[in-house]
Amino acid sequence: MATAARPAASAMSTIWSTGCWPGPVNLGNPNELTVADLVRRVVALTGTGGAIAHHPLPIDDPRRRRPDIGKAERLLGWQPRIGLQQGLERTIAWFAGDSAGARADAKAPAIAVAAE
C-alpha cells in the first residue's frame, strides 16, 4: 500500500493545524497487496531482473495489512489520491532523474509501503 509524501504531509499538516490531537491517524492506502506483488510491479516497471529471494516471515509479522483509514476520512476528508501504479511510476522516474515523468514541481517522492 502506498502513500505519496505530498498528500500525506498535507493530511498531517491539517491534523496539526487543528490544535487537537486525535490520536493515531492511518494515512495508508486501504488496498491490500503482498510484498511479492509489489516486487513484481517494481521489477516490471524498472526492467530489472535477478532472483527474488523468499524468506520466512518474522514470528510477530502481521499476516494481513489493510489499513483502516476511517479516521482520516472522517476527521480530514482524506483519501489516497495517487494509485500505487502511478506512485511507483513517479518514484521510479524521480530516481532515474526524469523530472518530467515525475512532475516538474515534485520533490523527492516517498512511498511508504506496508504489504504482506
C-alpha positions, 0 to 999 in steps of 0.5 A: 500500500502506498502513500505519496509524501505530498498528500500525506504531509498535507493530511498531517499538516491539517491534523496539526493545524487543528490544535487537537490531537486525535490520536493515531491517524492511518494515512495508508492506502486501504488496498491490500497487496503482498510484498511479492506483488509489489516486487513484481510491479517494481521489477516490471516497471524498472526492467530489472531482473535477478532472483527474488529471494523468499524468506520466512516471515518474522514470528510477530509479522502481521499476516494481513495489512489493510489499513483502516483509514476511517479516521482520516476520512472522517476527521480530514476528508482524506483519501489516497489520491495517487494509485500505487501504479502511478506512485511507483511510476513517479518514484521510479522516474524521480530516481532515474532523474526524469523530472518530467515523468515525475512532475516538474514541481515534485520533490523527492517522492516517498512511498511508504509501503506496508504489504504482506 
